[in-house]
Amino acid sequence: MIALPKNYVRLCAMMFLQFGIYGLWLPIAGKFLTADPSTGGLGFTETQMGAIVGIAASVGALCSPFIVQIADRRFAAQRVLGVLMMIGGLLKIGIYPQSTFLAWLLLSVSFTLMFMPAAAICNALAMRHLDEPSRQFPNVRLWTAVGWVLMGWTFSLIVLKTNVTGSWLPPFFKGDDVPQVMGEMKKSVMWSGIMAFGYGVWAFFFLPNTPPIESKSQRPAVADAFALLKIPSIAVLLFVTLIISPMNTIYFMQCAKFLSEAGLDSAYLLPAMAIGQICEIVMYVVLGRLLPKIGFKAVLTIGIAAYALRFFLFGTIGVPMWIILVGLGIHGICYAFFTSTCFIYINKVASKDVANTAQSVFNFIWYGIGPLLAVALNWVLAHFFASGKKFAHAEFQNFWYVLGAISLIGMIVFILRFRVESDSSDSIS
């Protein structure tokens, strides 16, 4: 029997709760935010919904390095994480009774200012307590996907459905919507806040102690973290991240619409999208075994190539639906092999006294700049390829092909320019 690393269960629980709290409300936010108030929704426009969901997250990610640095230089990481999530929980609870766009926007921005730094701290805290992060971190990180999926499914099962029966499709149950279902959906925000506060209390007192590492630097930790850009491999990695992040965001912006245009019944949209998260869980298990064998460059290249392959599959109009569903499953390779491997590599190269802030620098690009670029790129592509207010099925072809070509450019740049930094503490290349 393989011995688990010390604190393994607590680290997995941390990942489960941190991202399960977000998965509880975010996948259904677009529905209750834009639904008519007569049905229990808030009646916001699509633009307003995009600002609440997307721009708020970007602002949180852009500000994250300046907040996270206190976990590197001032206070124990688990204490900072706990305080951030307790404040975030109270903010989330405060959002629930609001009915105006301005209140939702300001409180959502305030929440992401707590959540995004906490998410970065989770990565650094976990790897600080693992003997072999390259091998062990993927098995911890997979619990983010488990939390995201299970929290949303559980809320739907308990709160949103009645006359429930089993189903062979994810989420493996079906039933009728409860009356005023949009109003019930909105309660996911309140429960997310309650859980975030409780999680923050638990993190503050019960996560393993992770004090700051003494630093000889006289500069703020955020300055030392951004100085990582002077390291060639980090500069290349973050430049390629700047290319791939908008691809990731646009996939989520357009995928459900594309599936509908391709002929998938609306009842199967959420089960189909869940294929990606389920495959992501499997790919984390694979990653923990594959990364030590083939190295960072090979794994990251596979992750970038998976983005291109998925878009080219989607762009091949007329293929059977099962091939499109395979494309959804490729999401697991994309996210686990690229995003999580970036976390591990940055942890490998960064000085330990800026480990938390270094993670937030990646989030600065992945969740901050990337989504903003995605909004602009999506608008440009829609202007060129969509004849109406939305893409017709055939019009998606060139849209996906362009995204695939951009992903390929990112892969070529990565292959040509990325060289793994030597590190005596980690022999993976």
C-alpha positions as CSV (number, residue, x, y, z in Angstrom):
1,M,0.0,0.0,0.0
2,I,1.4,3.4,-1.0
3,A,1.8,5.8,1.9
4,L,0.1,9.1,1.5
5,P,2.1,12.3,2.0
6,K,1.7,14.0,5.4
7,N,-1.3,16.4,5.4
8,Y,-2.6,14.9,2.1
9,V,-6.2,14.7,3.3
10,R,-6.3,18.3,4.5
11,L,-4.7,19.5,1.3
12,C,-7.2,17.6,-0.9
13,A,-10.1,19.0,1.3
14,M,-8.7,22.5,0.8
15,M,-8.7,22.1,-3.0
16,F,-12.2,20.5,-2.9
17,L,-13.7,23.4,-0.9
18,Q,-11.9,26.2,-2.5
19,F,-13.1,25.5,-6.0
20,G,-16.3,23.7,-5.0
21,I,-17.5,27.0,-3.6
22,Y,-17.1,28.6,-7.0
23,G,-18.6,25.6,-8.8
24,L,-21.7,25.8,-6.7
25,W,-22.9,29.0,-8.3
26,L,-20.9,30.0,-11.3
27,P,-22.1,27.4,-13.9
28,I,-25.7,28.6,-13.3
29,A,-25.1,32.3,-12.7
30,G,-25.8,33.2,-16.3
31,K,-29.3,31.8,-16.0
32,F,-30.6,33.5,-12.9
33,L,-28.7,36.8,-13.5
34,T,-30.5,37.2,-16.9
35,A,-33.9,35.5,-16.2
36,D,-37.0,37.7,-15.9
37,P,-37.7,38.9,-12.4
38,S,-41.2,37.4,-12.7
39,T,-39.6,34.0,-12.7
40,G,-37.3,34.8,-9.7
41,G,-34.4,36.0,-11.8
42,L,-32.7,39.4,-11.7
43,G,-33.4,40.6,-15.2
44,F,-29.9,41.8,-16.0
45,T,-28.7,42.2,-19.6
46,E,-26.2,39.9,-21.2
47,T,-23.6,42.7,-21.0
48,Q,-24.3,43.2,-17.3
49,M,-24.1,39.5,-16.7
50,G,-20.7,39.3,-18.4
51,A,-19.4,42.1,-16.2
52,I,-20.6,40.4,-13.0
53,V,-19.1,37.0,-14.0
54,G,-16.2,37.9,-16.2
55,I,-14.9,41.4,-15.5
56,A,-15.1,40.9,-11.7
57,A,-12.9,37.8,-12.0
58,S,-10.4,39.6,-14.1
59,V,-10.2,42.5,-11.7
60,G,-9.6,40.0,-8.8
61,A,-6.8,38.2,-10.8
62,L,-5.1,41.4,-11.8
63,C,-5.0,42.6,-8.2
64,S,-4.1,39.2,-6.7
65,P,-0.3,39.5,-6.7
66,F,-0.5,42.7,-4.6
67,I,-2.6,40.9,-2.0
68,V,-1.0,37.5,-2.0
69,Q,2.5,38.9,-1.1
70,I,1.5,39.3,2.5
71,A,1.5,35.4,2.7
72,D,5.1,35.5,1.5
73,R,6.5,38.2,3.8
74,R,4.1,38.9,6.7
75,F,1.8,36.1,7.9
76,A,1.4,32.3,7.7
77,A,-0.3,31.3,4.4
78,Q,-3.1,29.3,6.0
79,R,-4.0,32.4,8.2
80,V,-4.1,34.7,5.1
81,L,-6.2,32.1,3.2
82,G,-8.6,31.7,6.1
83,V,-9.1,35.5,6.5
84,L,-9.6,36.0,2.8
85,M,-12.3,33.3,2.5
86,M,-14.1,34.5,5.7
87,I,-14.3,38.0,4.3
88,G,-15.2,36.6,0.9
89,G,-18.0,34.5,2.4
90,L,-19.5,37.5,4.1
91,L,-19.4,39.4,0.9
92,K,-21.1,36.6,-1.0
93,I,-23.8,36.4,1.6
94,G,-24.2,40.1,1.2
95,I,-24.7,39.8,-2.5
96,Y,-27.7,37.5,-2.3
97,P,-30.4,39.9,-1.3
98,Q,-29.3,42.6,-3.7
99,S,-31.3,43.4,-6.8
100,T,-29.4,46.2,-8.6
101,F,-26.7,45.7,-11.2
102,L,-24.3,48.2,-9.4
103,A,-24.6,46.3,-6.1
104,W,-24.0,43.0,-7.7
105,L,-21.0,44.3,-9.7
106,L,-19.3,46.0,-6.7
107,L,-19.8,43.1,-4.4
108,S,-18.8,40.5,-7.0
109,V,-15.5,42.4,-7.6
110,S,-15.0,42.6,-3.9
111,F,-15.5,38.8,-3.6
112,T,-13.0,38.0,-6.4
113,L,-10.5,40.3,-4.7
114,M,-10.6,37.7,-1.9
115,F,-11.1,34.5,-3.9
116,M,-8.4,34.9,-6.6
117,P,-5.5,35.5,-4.0
118,A,-6.8,32.6,-2.0
119,A,-6.8,30.3,-5.0
120,A,-3.1,31.2,-5.7
121,I,-2.2,30.6,-2.0
122,C,-3.8,27.1,-2.2
123,N,-1.3,26.0,-4.9
124,A,1.8,27.3,-3.1
125,L,0.6,26.0,0.3
126,A,-0.1,22.5,-1.1
127,M,3.3,22.2,-2.8
128,R,5.1,23.5,0.2
129,H,3.9,20.4,2.1
130,L,4.5,17.8,-0.6
131,D,7.8,16.0,-0.9
132,E,7.6,15.6,-4.7
133,P,5.3,18.3,-6.1
134,S,5.7,17.2,-9.7
135,R,4.4,13.7,-8.8
136,Q,2.0,14.4,-5.9
137,F,0.5,17.8,-6.7
138,P,-1.7,16.6,-9.6
139,N,-3.4,14.1,-7.2
140,V,-4.1,16.9,-4.9
141,R,-5.2,19.3,-7.6
142,L,-7.7,16.9,-9.1
143,W,-9.9,17.6,-6.1
144,T,-10.6,21.1,-7.6
145,A,-12.5,19.4,-10.4
146,V,-14.2,17.0,-8.1
147,G,-15.4,19.9,-5.9
148,W,-16.5,21.9,-8.9
149,V,-18.6,19.1,-10.3
150,L,-20.0,17.6,-7.1
151,M,-21.0,20.9,-5.4
152,G,-23.0,21.9,-8.5
153,W,-24.6,18.6,-8.9
154,T,-25.5,18.3,-5.2
155,F,-27.1,21.7,-5.1
156,S,-29.1,20.9,-8.2
157,L,-30.3,17.6,-6.8
158,I,-31.3,18.9,-3.4
159,V,-32.6,22.4,-4.3
160,L,-33.6,22.6,-7.9
161,K,-35.2,19.3,-8.8
162,T,-38.2,17.3,-7.8
163,N,-39.5,13.9,-8.9
164,V,-35.9,12.8,-9.2
165,T,-35.0,9.6,-11.0
166,G,-31.7,8.1,-12.1
167,S,-30.0,8.7,-15.4
168,W,-27.0,7.2,-17.2
169,L,-25.9,10.7,-18.3
170,P,-24.1,13.2,-16.0
171,P,-25.1,14.3,-13.4
172,F,-26.7,10.8,-13.3
173,F,-30.2,12.0,-12.2
174,K,-33.0,13.9,-13.8
175,G,-36.3,15.4,-12.6
176,D,-38.7,18.3,-12.9
177,D,-37.6,21.9,-12.0
178,V,-39.1,23.2,-8.8
179,P,-41.5,26.1,-9.0
180,Q,-39.8,29.5,-9.3
181,V,-36.6,27.7,-10.2
182,M,-34.6,30.8,-11.0
183,G,-35.2,32.2,-7.5
184,E,-34.0,28.9,-6.1
185,M,-30.9,29.0,-8.4
186,K,-30.0,32.4,-6.9
187,K,-29.8,30.8,-3.5
188,S,-26.6,29.1,-4.7
189,V,-24.9,32.5,-4.0
190,M,-26.1,32.5,-0.4
191,W,-25.0,28.9,0.2
192,S,-21.7,29.6,-1.5
193,G,-21.1,32.4,0.9
194,I,-22.0,30.4,4.0
195,M,-19.7,27.6,2.9
196,A,-16.9,30.0,2.1
197,F,-17.1,31.5,5.6
198,G,-17.0,28.1,7.2
199,Y,-14.2,27.0,5.0
200,G,-12.2,30.1,5.9
201,V,-12.6,29.3,9.6
202,W,-11.4,25.7,9.0
203,A,-8.5,26.9,6.9
204,F,-7.4,29.4,9.5
205,F,-7.3,26.9,12.4
206,F,-6.7,23.5,10.8
207,L,-4.6,23.7,7.6
208,P,-0.9,22.9,8.2
209,N,1.1,25.8,9.5
210,T,2.9,27.5,6.5
211,P,4.9,30.5,7.8
212,P,6.7,32.9,5.5
213,I,10.2,31.9,4.5
214,E,12.8,34.4,5.5
215,S,13.9,36.6,2.6
216,K,17.0,38.6,2.1
217,S,15.3,40.8,-0.5
218,Q,14.5,44.4,0.4
219,R,11.9,44.6,-2.3
220,P,8.2,43.8,-2.0
221,A,7.4,40.2,-2.8
222,V,5.3,41.2,-5.8
223,A,8.4,42.9,-7.3
224,D,10.5,39.8,-6.8
225,A,7.7,37.6,-8.3
226,F,7.4,39.7,-11.5
227,A,11.2,39.7,-11.7
228,L,10.7,36.0,-12.6
229,L,10.1,37.3,-16.1
230,K,13.8,37.8,-16.4
231,I,14.2,34.0,-16.4
232,P,13.9,32.9,-20.0
233,S,11.7,29.8,-19.5
234,I,9.3,31.8,-17.3
235,A,9.1,34.6,-19.8
236,V,8.3,32.1,-22.6
237,L,5.8,30.2,-20.5
238,L,3.9,33.3,-19.5
239,F,4.0,34.7,-23.1
240,V,2.4,31.4,-24.3
241,T,-0.1,31.6,-21.5
242,L,-1.1,35.0,-22.8
243,I,-1.9,33.2,-26.1
244,I,-3.7,30.2,-24.7
245,S,-5.7,31.8,-21.9
246,P,-8.1,33.7,-24.3
247,M,-8.6,30.4,-26.2
248,N,-9.7,28.8,-22.9
249,T,-12.1,31.6,-22.1
250,I,-13.6,31.7,-25.6
251,Y,-14.2,27.9,-25.4
252,F,-16.5,28.4,-22.4
253,M,-18.1,31.5,-23.9
254,Q,-19.2,29.7,-27.1
255,C,-19.2,26.0,-26.5
256,A,-22.8,25.6,-25.3
257,K,-24.1,27.8,-28.2
258,F,-22.0,25.7,-30.6
259,L,-23.4,22.4,-29.3
260,S,-27.0,23.7,-29.7
261,E,-26.3,24.8,-33.3
262,A,-24.7,21.4,-33.9
263,G,-28.0,19.8,-33.0
264,L,-27.5,18.7,-29.3
265,D,-30.8,18.9,-27.4
266,S,-30.8,21.6,-24.6
267,A,-31.4,18.9,-22.0
268,Y,-28.0,17.4,-22.8
269,L,-26.0,20.6,-22.7
270,L,-24.9,20.4,-19.1
271,P,-24.2,16.7,-19.2
272,A,-22.1,17.2,-22.3
273,M,-20.1,20.0,-20.7
274,A,-19.5,17.8,-17.7
275,I,-17.6,15.4,-19.9
276,G,-14.7,17.9,-19.8
277,Q,-14.6,18.1,-16.0
278,I,-14.8,14.3,-15.6
279,C,-11.9,13.8,-18.1
280,E,-10.0,16.5,-16.2
281,I,-10.2,14.4,-13.1
282,V,-8.8,11.4,-15.0
283,M,-6.0,13.5,-16.6
284,Y,-4.8,14.7,-13.2
285,V,-4.2,11.0,-12.2
286,V,-2.4,10.5,-15.5
287,L,-0.4,13.7,-15.1
288,G,1.1,12.7,-11.7
289,R,2.5,9.6,-13.4
290,L,3.5,11.0,-16.8
291,L,5.2,14.3,-15.8
292,P,8.1,12.6,-14.0
293,K,8.6,10.3,-17.0
294,I,8.5,12.7,-19.9
295,G,9.2,16.1,-18.4
296,F,7.8,19.6,-18.3
297,K,8.3,20.5,-22.0
298,A,6.7,17.4,-23.4
299,V,3.7,17.6,-21.1
300,L,3.1,21.3,-21.7
301,T,3.4,20.8,-25.4
302,I,0.7,18.1,-25.3
303,G,-1.5,20.5,-23.3
304,I,-1.2,23.2,-25.9
305,A,-1.6,20.8,-28.8
306,A,-4.8,19.6,-27.2
307,Y,-6.3,23.1,-27.4
308,A,-5.5,23.2,-31.2
309,L,-6.9,19.7,-31.7
310,R,-10.1,20.5,-30.0
311,F,-10.8,23.6,-32.0
312,F,-10.0,21.8,-35.3
313,L,-12.4,19.0,-34.4
314,F,-15.1,21.5,-33.6
315,G,-14.4,23.4,-36.9
316,T,-14.8,20.2,-39.0
317,I,-18.5,20.8,-39.7
318,G,-20.5,17.6,-40.4
319,V,-18.6,15.2,-38.2
320,P,-20.8,12.9,-36.0
321,M,-21.8,14.2,-32.6
322,W,-19.7,11.6,-30.9
323,I,-16.5,13.2,-32.3
324,I,-17.7,16.6,-30.9
325,L,-18.1,14.9,-27.5
326,V,-14.6,13.6,-27.8
327,G,-13.6,17.2,-28.3
328,L,-15.3,18.1,-25.0
329,G,-13.3,15.4,-23.3
330,I,-10.1,16.9,-24.6
331,H,-10.7,19.7,-22.2
332,G,-9.3,17.5,-19.5
333,I,-6.0,17.2,-21.3
334,C,-6.0,21.0,-22.0
335,Y,-6.5,22.1,-18.4
336,A,-4.5,19.5,-16.5
337,F,-1.5,19.2,-18.8
338,F,-1.1,22.9,-19.4
339,T,-2.6,25.0,-16.5
340,S,-1.7,22.7,-13.6
341,T,1.7,21.9,-15.1
342,C,2.4,25.7,-15.2
343,F,1.6,25.9,-11.5
344,I,4.1,23.1,-10.8
345,Y,6.8,24.6,-13.0
346,I,6.5,28.1,-11.5
347,N,6.8,26.5,-8.1
348,K,9.9,24.7,-9.2
349,V,11.7,27.8,-10.5
350,A,10.5,30.5,-8.2
351,S,12.4,31.4,-5.0
352,K,10.5,29.8,-2.0
353,D,10.2,33.2,-0.3
354,V,7.8,34.4,-3.1
355,A,6.1,31.0,-3.8
356,N,2.6,32.4,-3.2
357,T,3.0,35.6,-5.1
358,A,4.6,33.7,-8.0
359,Q,1.5,31.6,-8.4
360,S,-0.6,34.8,-8.5
361,V,1.5,36.1,-11.3
362,F,0.4,33.2,-13.5
363,N,-3.2,33.9,-12.4
364,F,-2.7,37.5,-13.3
365,I,-2.4,36.4,-16.9
366,W,-4.6,33.3,-17.0
367,Y,-7.6,34.8,-15.1
368,G,-6.9,38.5,-15.5
369,I,-5.5,39.6,-18.8
370,G,-6.5,36.5,-20.8
371,P,-10.2,36.8,-20.4
372,L,-10.1,40.5,-21.3
373,L,-8.3,39.6,-24.5
374,A,-10.9,36.9,-25.1
375,V,-13.7,39.4,-25.0
376,A,-12.0,41.5,-27.7
377,L,-11.0,38.6,-29.8
378,N,-14.5,37.1,-29.7
379,W,-15.9,40.4,-30.8
380,V,-13.5,40.6,-33.8
381,L,-14.2,37.0,-34.9
382,A,-17.9,37.5,-34.6
383,H,-17.6,40.7,-36.7
384,F,-15.9,38.7,-39.5
385,F,-17.6,35.4,-39.4
386,A,-21.2,35.8,-37.9
387,S,-23.8,37.1,-40.3
388,G,-26.3,37.8,-37.6
389,K,-26.3,38.5,-33.8
390,K,-25.0,35.0,-33.2
391,F,-23.1,32.3,-35.1
392,A,-25.0,29.9,-37.4
393,H,-23.7,26.4,-37.3
394,A,-21.6,26.7,-40.6
395,E,-20.2,30.0,-39.4
396,F,-18.6,28.4,-36.5
397,Q,-16.2,26.6,-38.8
398,N,-13.8,29.5,-39.5
399,F,-14.2,30.7,-36.0
400,W,-12.9,27.5,-34.5
401,Y,-10.2,27.2,-37.2
402,V,-8.8,30.6,-36.3
403,L,-8.6,29.6,-32.6
404,G,-6.9,26.4,-33.6
405,A,-4.4,28.3,-35.7
406,I,-3.6,30.7,-32.8
407,S,-3.2,27.7,-30.5
408,L,-0.8,26.1,-33.0
409,I,1.2,29.4,-33.1
410,G,1.5,29.3,-29.3
411,M,2.7,25.7,-29.5
412,I,5.4,26.5,-32.1
413,V,6.6,29.4,-30.1
414,F,6.8,27.2,-27.0
415,I,8.6,24.3,-28.7
416,L,11.2,26.7,-30.2
417,R,11.9,28.9,-27.3
418,F,11.2,27.1,-24.0
419,R,14.1,25.5,-22.2
420,V,13.6,24.0,-18.7
421,E,15.7,25.7,-16.0
422,S,18.2,23.4,-14.3
423,D,17.4,22.8,-10.7
424,S,19.3,20.4,-8.5
425,S,16.2,19.8,-6.4
426,D,14.1,18.5,-9.4
427,S,15.5,16.4,-12.1
428,I,12.5,16.6,-14.4
429,S,13.3,18.2,-17.8
